Amino acid sequence: MPTQHLNSSPNGIKIWQLAWPGYLALGFISLLAIAVLSALFSQSEHGLIGFFELFINIISDDYIRHITYFSFLQASLSTFAAIIIAIPVARFLYRRQFWGKQYLLKIFILAFIMPTMVSVFGIIAVHGRQGIFNDFFSLFGFERSTYLYGLTGILLAHIFINMPFSARIFLNELENIPPEYWRLSKQLGLSEWQIFTRIEWPIMRLSLPSLASLLFILHFTSFATVLTLGGGPSATTLEVAIYQSLKFDFDLPKGASLALLQLSFCLIFTLFLHRFSNQINLLNSIGKGSMRPKANSPLSYLADALVILILFIALLLPLSSTFIKALSQTDFSILMSATLWLSIKNSFILALCAASLASIFTLSLLLSKRALKAHNIQNIGYHMFSSIGNVILIVPSLVFGMGLFLLLRNHLNIFDYGLHIILVINALMALPYMLKTLEPAIDSMAERHQKLSLSLAIKGLARARIIDWPTLRQPLGRATALAATISFGDFGAIALFGNDHTITLPMLLYQSIGAYRSADGAVIACILVIFAFGLYAGIERLIGGKYVKT
């Protein structure tokens, strides 16, 4: 049956009747994005007509040229470092079987979903002036160093956050290598180098373009890491400059111009990512490499020992140092603070509400797309349903927040509705991840159950209860848990709209780090980690059921 591009299906059903939830969600997100862009253009120093003058300013204005250059520099180096370390880590996890391997793989996921401010605190606890490394070298008479702040600290934090994620992606690719390849490699007696160059690398590089594009966008729009570890004007990015122009200088035209410049770069990066979006896999790797020939050469053992050392320094030490620093404190007065418990309450409210809103958006878009596909309709809405989630990649959360600030500041007291604005931004932040997680599950469900549902005339709520819910329960639990955890640990939106009444745990941790209250910071970081992971596990278990697998 040919694909339909009309206003009704072959059965005479109107398209809006098939996909009205998706069109409502699509309309809301699109109108919000258009309103934000309009507010930015209206406030910009250049306006819509002089938009291209922004790019001229990169050449003529030393400040803009510097922060643009540094934004690209730190994003490029962070992406390169995360990938170049992830490749040997993935190979090590694939070819070695050891006790605790599954727990290590779970830690890899936790590092990616961990609140950014906790990651920053862990890096400071290891590499800061009073950190573990300086404590160790001071025993031998060396002076305490301040190498952390600046580009070095930003790279260390980005490696901690995104290297494990990259390694999981590469590990996924390695587990897709056909067994015939390994049988043939044994027959030919290939060396470890030949195995890597002729079998493993050609497989891993399939996901390299999409992974590198995604990491570059995440690093280019990194906010909390650069704000905390940048160390000054020499290590400032566009994202931080936007925040400073609004929060400290209250220079709205300058901030809007910088936001539009940031937005234009993100649009280019996202289009490049979309070109390779179908090549990236979900994080379902389990680390089984039983078919692979054993690597028994001394050089391979030496390489794996080096990988273990890198994992310890880059991942395990910052993660464990947060708890060690908290348990070694004697001052736990922060636990009696009313501000702490207010921030916990606000964080949970934001996380649960944002995850619920993101879930409504995601299910409305994807189930509407499934309904159109079932009637062989592929119009503009069909294609937009799965791509609208990229709006938060094109318009980063800080840029989105500034646009909403400009849009609403003349109509209401922004800070009285700070939590509501943050809720919407956090829901949109989680949307790309939820769409990526649920879309394959819904597509697979449609292929398996569509004909059966039609033949038995099961539709509406009956189909949702009998067929959809049991099939989607586990991926929905995983996606909703991820959305809640992202919102729980977000610092970008709260940095703009936060105050004494809307403070959250990440904001409270940032204030402790900025005031050099390491004892309070360690306790807050531990509370943030425990609650974030507890929230993830609780939602995944509640929605996904008893037999959810990470």
Legacy VTK file of the C-alpha trace (Angstrom):
# vtk DataFile Version 3.0
C-alpha trace
ASCII
DATASET POLYDATA
POINTS 550 float
0.000 0.000 0.000
1.555 3.367 -0.945
2.475 5.863 1.723
-0.261 8.425 2.360
0.396 12.175 2.485
-3.249 13.239 2.813
-5.387 14.582 5.651
-7.010 11.221 6.292
-6.061 7.556 6.426
-7.194 4.975 3.851
-9.999 4.049 6.260
-11.312 7.606 6.249
-10.104 8.387 9.774
-8.812 11.933 10.166
-5.086 12.180 10.876
-5.646 14.372 13.919
-7.851 11.630 15.391
-5.000 9.136 15.038
-2.251 11.334 16.448
-3.786 14.214 18.396
-1.625 13.647 21.537
1.526 13.823 19.413
0.370 16.952 17.626
-0.429 18.619 20.958
3.015 17.808 22.341
4.667 18.826 19.072
2.741 22.082 18.995
3.567 22.966 22.595
7.306 22.325 22.209
7.474 24.055 18.824
5.595 27.150 19.975
7.737 27.364 23.104
10.933 27.130 21.040
9.671 29.769 18.579
8.715 32.087 21.442
12.146 31.666 23.027
13.908 32.414 19.746
11.705 35.454 19.147
12.550 36.791 22.602
16.266 36.321 21.977
16.125 38.030 18.579
14.066 40.938 19.920
16.517 41.546 22.780
19.722 40.941 20.822
22.018 43.866 20.074
21.745 42.982 16.400
18.207 41.696 15.949
17.090 39.381 13.204
18.364 41.560 10.350
21.848 41.885 11.816
22.118 38.232 12.836
25.204 37.663 10.690
26.972 40.509 12.470
27.406 38.064 15.354
29.861 36.071 13.295
31.708 39.243 12.302
32.106 39.972 16.013
34.004 36.700 16.408
36.729 38.267 14.306
36.491 41.847 15.552
35.810 41.391 19.285
38.715 39.909 21.246
36.487 38.703 24.091
33.969 36.888 21.890
36.768 35.473 19.761
38.533 34.124 22.852
35.511 32.485 24.479
34.451 30.998 21.140
37.942 29.620 20.576
38.101 28.194 24.099
34.617 26.652 23.736
35.768 24.779 20.648
39.140 23.915 22.181
37.849 22.368 25.393
35.040 20.523 23.571
37.451 19.088 20.990
40.083 18.039 23.521
37.468 16.600 25.901
35.870 14.581 23.101
39.233 13.321 21.849
40.420 12.397 25.361
37.187 10.587 26.286
37.240 8.524 23.070
40.965 7.755 23.002
40.795 6.418 26.586
37.485 4.602 26.028
38.869 2.466 23.180
41.417 0.474 25.257
38.980 0.387 28.191
36.301 -1.220 25.990
38.817 -3.742 24.623
39.921 -4.609 28.152
36.337 -5.161 29.303
35.599 -7.287 26.259
38.603 -9.600 26.347
38.991 -10.090 30.124
36.615 -11.880 32.492
37.049 -11.044 36.180
35.109 -10.828 39.403
33.225 -7.555 39.775
33.049 -6.875 36.053
29.279 -6.438 36.078
29.527 -4.020 38.995
32.142 -2.012 37.105
29.806 -1.783 34.120
27.061 -0.501 36.411
29.473 2.128 37.778
30.045 3.202 34.183
26.348 3.991 33.853
26.280 5.714 37.244
29.172 7.979 36.249
27.169 9.195 33.252
23.929 9.875 35.151
25.655 11.199 38.269
24.857 14.866 39.018
27.552 17.032 37.451
28.276 18.933 40.655
29.069 15.653 42.443
31.481 14.748 39.654
33.110 18.160 40.031
33.384 17.714 43.789
35.020 14.302 43.316
37.569 15.784 40.902
38.350 18.568 43.391
38.705 16.022 46.212
41.363 14.193 44.195
43.150 16.966 42.288
42.426 20.110 44.323
44.969 21.958 46.440
43.814 19.959 49.481
43.143 16.857 47.404
44.501 13.329 47.575
47.259 13.852 44.998
48.615 16.975 46.703
48.434 15.237 50.097
50.465 12.347 48.692
53.164 14.440 47.014
53.463 16.754 50.018
54.722 13.751 52.002
57.810 13.825 49.797
58.418 17.553 50.248
56.697 18.813 47.105
54.710 22.048 47.291
50.967 21.851 46.830
50.062 22.551 43.216
47.045 24.346 41.732
47.062 22.568 38.388
43.351 21.717 38.624
41.637 24.958 37.659
41.505 25.834 33.991
41.579 23.575 30.969
43.140 20.695 32.962
40.280 20.506 35.437
37.651 20.751 32.703
39.263 17.859 30.809
39.520 15.714 33.947
35.846 16.245 34.782
34.673 15.565 31.228
36.738 12.371 31.062
35.222 11.219 34.357
31.687 11.850 33.101
31.817 10.753 29.456
34.657 8.252 29.102
32.644 5.428 30.756
29.684 6.227 28.503
31.946 6.069 25.429
33.459 2.776 26.588
29.984 1.256 26.930
29.127 2.306 23.381
32.321 0.743 22.015
31.738 -2.375 24.106
28.303 -2.678 22.529
29.905 -2.692 19.103
32.467 -5.317 20.095
29.725 -7.626 21.343
28.141 -7.486 17.891
31.189 -9.077 16.240
30.047 -12.350 14.585
31.528 -15.563 16.102
32.813 -16.513 12.642
35.312 -13.673 12.823
36.885 -15.123 15.959
37.013 -18.650 14.585
38.743 -17.340 11.492
41.195 -15.277 13.554
42.187 -18.415 15.493
42.750 -20.334 12.278
44.909 -17.522 10.864
46.792 -17.005 14.128
46.249 -13.249 14.174
48.208 -11.226 16.721
46.548 -8.804 19.136
47.499 -5.847 16.943
46.093 -7.578 13.856
42.894 -8.427 15.733
42.503 -4.786 16.696
43.255 -3.303 13.265
41.354 -5.871 11.169
38.404 -6.885 13.365
37.803 -4.694 16.419
38.576 -1.209 15.122
36.502 -1.529 11.901
33.555 -2.504 14.114
34.087 0.183 16.758
34.480 3.004 14.278
30.908 2.448 13.056
29.637 4.341 16.108
32.523 6.842 16.140
30.888 9.673 14.096
27.650 9.730 16.106
29.438 9.269 19.432
31.979 12.006 18.722
29.210 14.360 17.560
27.132 13.738 20.682
30.115 14.147 23.030
31.177 17.343 21.293
27.707 18.853 21.793
27.662 17.817 25.465
31.124 19.281 26.040
30.461 22.437 24.027
27.352 23.180 26.107
28.915 22.077 29.408
28.072 24.623 32.070
28.542 23.476 35.675
31.954 21.930 34.970
33.362 25.031 33.258
31.779 27.430 35.745
33.291 25.599 38.717
36.633 24.429 37.337
37.310 27.103 34.709
39.173 29.228 37.217
38.695 32.624 35.556
38.149 34.610 32.348
40.861 32.724 30.466
38.816 29.511 30.675
35.335 30.813 29.879
32.979 29.336 27.319
29.964 30.795 25.542
27.657 28.991 27.973
29.311 30.560 31.012
29.512 33.973 29.331
25.741 33.897 28.748
25.191 33.133 32.435
27.538 35.905 33.556
25.984 38.511 31.269
22.540 37.785 32.712
23.262 36.911 36.338
26.056 39.346 37.184
26.133 42.115 34.539
22.410 42.033 33.672
23.428 42.978 30.145
20.439 41.487 28.338
21.346 42.506 24.764
24.847 41.077 25.107
23.530 37.884 26.696
20.930 37.445 23.961
23.561 37.942 21.253
25.831 35.363 22.838
22.875 32.995 23.186
22.101 33.313 19.477
25.728 32.674 18.636
25.709 29.569 20.834
22.439 28.463 19.280
23.794 28.746 15.721
26.762 26.534 16.551
24.544 23.967 18.277
22.259 23.859 15.236
25.200 22.925 13.014
26.429 20.292 15.475
22.963 18.779 15.860
22.459 18.511 12.107
25.766 16.687 11.930
24.680 14.406 14.780
21.357 13.706 13.067
23.277 12.489 10.026
24.668 9.623 12.142
21.875 9.259 14.710
20.843 5.757 13.606
24.280 4.268 14.220
24.501 4.650 17.994
23.404 1.743 20.194
21.701 1.599 23.559
23.701 0.782 26.668
22.834 -2.904 26.848
26.379 -4.275 26.844
27.148 -7.085 29.282
30.858 -7.562 28.622
30.843 -11.138 27.306
33.761 -11.901 25.053
33.867 -15.678 25.339
34.370 -16.251 21.597
37.382 -13.978 21.404
40.873 -15.557 21.467
42.568 -15.054 24.828
45.200 -12.328 24.980
48.122 -14.011 26.752
51.111 -11.983 25.569
53.112 -9.967 28.154
52.391 -6.795 26.186
48.631 -7.349 26.396
48.806 -7.873 30.157
50.892 -4.699 30.483
48.357 -2.759 28.403
45.488 -4.040 30.541
47.356 -3.131 33.724
47.717 0.396 32.369
43.973 0.476 31.640
43.217 -0.584 35.221
45.441 2.223 36.510
43.662 4.747 34.284
40.261 3.519 35.455
41.351 3.828 39.060
42.674 7.376 38.692
40.058 8.736 36.291
36.913 7.038 37.625
37.094 5.041 40.835
39.247 7.444 42.868
37.064 10.556 42.308
33.932 8.506 42.938
35.175 6.943 46.184
36.903 10.088 47.454
33.544 11.833 47.803
32.380 9.248 50.340
35.772 9.031 52.037
35.873 12.794 52.499
32.345 12.824 53.904
32.933 9.958 56.345
36.181 11.516 57.564
34.416 14.736 58.585
33.526 15.452 62.184
31.156 18.336 61.483
27.713 17.184 60.339
25.868 20.338 61.397
24.682 20.797 57.833
22.198 17.978 58.476
20.342 20.280 60.855
20.075 23.042 58.273
16.580 23.955 57.104
18.085 25.002 53.760
19.359 21.467 53.168
15.954 19.897 53.677
14.283 22.576 51.563
16.744 21.832 48.763
16.043 18.082 49.080
12.303 18.698 48.843
12.678 21.004 45.836
15.002 18.553 44.076
12.558 15.672 44.469
9.581 17.771 43.352
11.455 18.934 40.256
12.716 15.445 39.420
9.357 13.687 39.710
7.364 16.403 37.938
9.916 16.841 35.139
10.126 13.074 34.589
6.332 12.841 34.469
6.070 15.684 31.957
8.883 14.227 29.827
7.157 10.822 29.878
3.867 12.375 28.731
5.646 14.176 25.888
7.582 11.071 24.849
4.657 8.646 24.877
2.399 11.145 23.092
4.952 11.635 20.316
5.997 8.009 19.828
2.572 6.379 20.136
1.160 8.940 17.698
3.981 8.153 15.316
3.151 4.450 15.647
-0.516 5.149 14.871
0.386 7.050 11.705
2.790 4.313 10.618
0.095 1.671 11.127
-2.054 3.542 8.577
0.880 4.072 6.177
0.924 7.831 6.739
4.283 9.583 6.670
3.644 13.312 6.683
5.682 16.118 8.253
4.249 15.367 11.683
5.351 11.740 11.439
8.973 12.766 10.941
8.817 15.577 13.497
7.505 13.341 16.279
10.901 11.694 16.838
13.122 14.647 15.871
11.498 17.374 18.002
13.429 16.045 21.008
16.600 17.503 19.493
15.308 21.002 20.210
17.132 21.016 23.557
20.367 20.107 21.743
19.870 22.983 19.317
18.723 25.345 22.077
20.732 24.337 25.204
19.062 24.595 28.587
20.856 27.800 29.570
19.924 29.477 26.265
16.365 28.190 26.662
16.277 29.566 30.186
17.477 32.969 29.085
14.857 33.060 26.345
12.119 32.255 28.856
13.484 34.924 31.184
13.289 37.536 28.419
9.858 36.284 27.358
8.233 36.315 30.794
10.015 39.029 32.778
7.535 41.770 31.808
4.488 39.628 32.569
5.217 37.986 35.919
7.736 37.755 38.733
10.170 35.227 37.282
11.584 34.077 40.598
8.163 33.366 42.088
7.650 30.814 39.319
11.244 29.616 39.182
10.447 25.968 39.945
7.770 25.848 37.238
10.153 27.224 34.609
12.940 24.861 35.686
10.486 21.951 35.538
9.679 22.622 31.869
13.356 23.073 30.947
14.370 19.870 32.734
11.582 17.922 31.018
12.845 19.109 27.634
16.412 18.221 28.656
15.361 14.627 29.297
13.325 14.336 26.094
16.169 13.273 23.720
17.262 10.488 26.085
13.721 9.224 26.580
13.017 9.233 22.849
16.235 7.307 22.145
15.371 4.747 24.831
11.702 4.202 24.014
11.579 4.551 20.232
13.272 1.183 19.477
10.982 -0.551 21.988
7.826 0.960 20.480
8.968 0.193 16.927
9.696 -3.403 17.878
6.343 -3.692 19.640
4.524 -2.381 16.571
6.217 -4.929 14.316
5.360 -7.836 16.600
1.844 -6.943 17.778
0.234 -4.658 15.190
-1.340 -7.394 13.024
-2.477 -9.365 16.059
-4.112 -6.275 17.570
-5.924 -5.519 14.332
-7.098 -9.099 13.851
-8.477 -9.262 17.404
-9.836 -5.694 17.238
-7.886 -4.740 20.363
-7.445 -0.971 20.521
-7.538 2.020 22.805
-7.237 1.417 26.528
-7.607 -2.339 26.089
-4.514 -2.451 23.872
-2.613 -0.208 26.244
-3.409 -2.506 29.188
-3.049 -5.913 27.537
-0.252 -5.377 25.002
1.509 -2.026 25.360
2.053 -1.877 29.110
3.712 -5.305 29.579
5.984 -4.643 26.576
6.906 -1.051 27.370
7.100 -1.360 31.133
10.820 -2.033 31.447
12.108 0.500 28.884
9.648 3.072 30.200
10.887 2.492 33.756
14.483 2.909 32.614
13.723 6.039 30.581
11.639 7.684 33.319
14.303 6.925 35.921
16.935 8.489 33.683
14.781 11.592 33.163
14.216 11.986 36.904
17.914 11.577 37.680
18.913 14.130 35.039
16.498 16.646 36.520
17.518 15.832 40.089
21.163 16.648 39.382
20.735 19.524 36.920
22.513 22.767 37.712
22.073 24.842 34.525
18.486 26.040 34.878
18.613 26.458 38.652
21.699 28.658 38.268
19.540 31.190 36.404
16.283 30.977 38.342
17.384 29.755 41.744
16.957 31.772 44.932
16.546 31.105 48.642
13.111 29.550 48.055
13.876 27.505 44.920
17.310 26.216 45.932
18.142 22.597 45.045
20.851 20.183 46.142
23.184 20.906 43.165
22.864 24.651 43.853
23.589 24.124 47.548
26.654 22.023 46.677
27.911 24.726 44.305
27.561 27.339 47.052
29.525 25.134 49.457
32.326 24.616 46.933
32.446 28.348 46.161
32.638 29.195 49.885
35.378 26.553 50.475
33.183 24.691 52.967
34.621 21.269 52.155
33.015 19.530 55.137
29.530 20.687 54.166
30.253 20.021 50.497
31.294 16.427 51.151
28.112 15.692 53.105
25.889 17.380 50.511
27.638 15.518 47.679
27.045 12.169 49.390
23.393 13.008 50.029
23.029 14.035 46.390
24.598 10.795 45.132
22.586 8.539 47.464
19.268 10.228 46.674
19.953 10.416 42.937
20.801 6.725 42.657
17.995 5.796 45.036
15.588 7.795 42.886
16.840 6.039 39.744
16.572 2.554 41.272
13.198 3.264 42.888
11.519 4.585 39.730
13.033 1.851 37.580
11.748 -0.807 39.983
8.334 0.818 40.514
7.561 1.277 36.822
9.734 -1.406 35.258
8.872 -4.193 37.665
10.911 -6.786 39.519
13.057 -8.158 36.711
14.475 -4.944 35.278
18.043 -5.334 33.982
20.432 -2.430 33.534
LINES 1 551
550 0 1 2 3 4 5 6 7 8 9 10 11 12 13 14 15 16 17 18 19 20 21 22 23 24 25 26 27 28 29 30 31 32 33 34 35 36 37 38 39 40 41 42 43 44 45 46 47 48 49 50 51 52 53 54 55 56 57 58 59 60 61 62 63 64 65 66 67 68 69 70 71 72 73 74 75 76 77 78 79 80 81 82 83 84 85 86 87 88 89 90 91 92 93 94 95 96 97 98 99 100 101 102 103 104 105 106 107 108 109 110 111 112 113 114 115 116 117 118 119 120 121 122 123 124 125 126 127 128 129 130 131 132 133 134 135 136 137 138 139 140 141 142 143 144 145 146 147 148 149 150 151 152 153 154 155 156 157 158 159 160 161 162 163 164 165 166 167 168 169 170 171 172 173 174 175 176 177 178 179 180 181 182 183 184 185 186 187 188 189 190 191 192 193 194 195 196 197 198 199 200 201 202 203 204 205 206 207 208 209 210 211 212 213 214 215 216 217 218 219 220 221 222 223 224 225 226 227 228 229 230 231 232 233 234 235 236 237 238 239 240 241 242 243 244 245 246 247 248 249 250 251 252 253 254 255 256 257 258 259 260 261 262 263 264 265 266 267 268 269 270 271 272 273 274 275 276 277 278 279 280 281 282 283 284 285 286 287 288 289 290 291 292 293 294 295 296 297 298 299 300 301 302 303 304 305 306 307 308 309 310 311 312 313 314 315 316 317 318 319 320 321 322 323 324 325 326 327 328 329 330 331 332 333 334 335 336 337 338 339 340 341 342 343 344 345 346 347 348 349 350 351 352 353 354 355 356 357 358 359 360 361 362 363 364 365 366 367 368 369 370 371 372 373 374 375 376 377 378 379 380 381 382 383 384 385 386 387 388 389 390 391 392 393 394 395 396 397 398 399 400 401 402 403 404 405 406 407 408 409 410 411 412 413 414 415 416 417 418 419 420 421 422 423 424 425 426 427 428 429 430 431 432 433 434 435 436 437 438 439 440 441 442 443 444 445 446 447 448 449 450 451 452 453 454 455 456 457 458 459 460 461 462 463 464 465 466 467 468 469 470 471 472 473 474 475 476 477 478 479 480 481 482 483 484 485 486 487 488 489 490 491 492 493 494 495 496 497 498 499 500 501 502 503 504 505 506 507 508 509 510 511 512 513 514 515 516 517 518 519 520 521 522 523 524 525 526 527 528 529 530 531 532 533 534 535 536 537 538 539 540 541 542 543 544 545 546 547 548 549
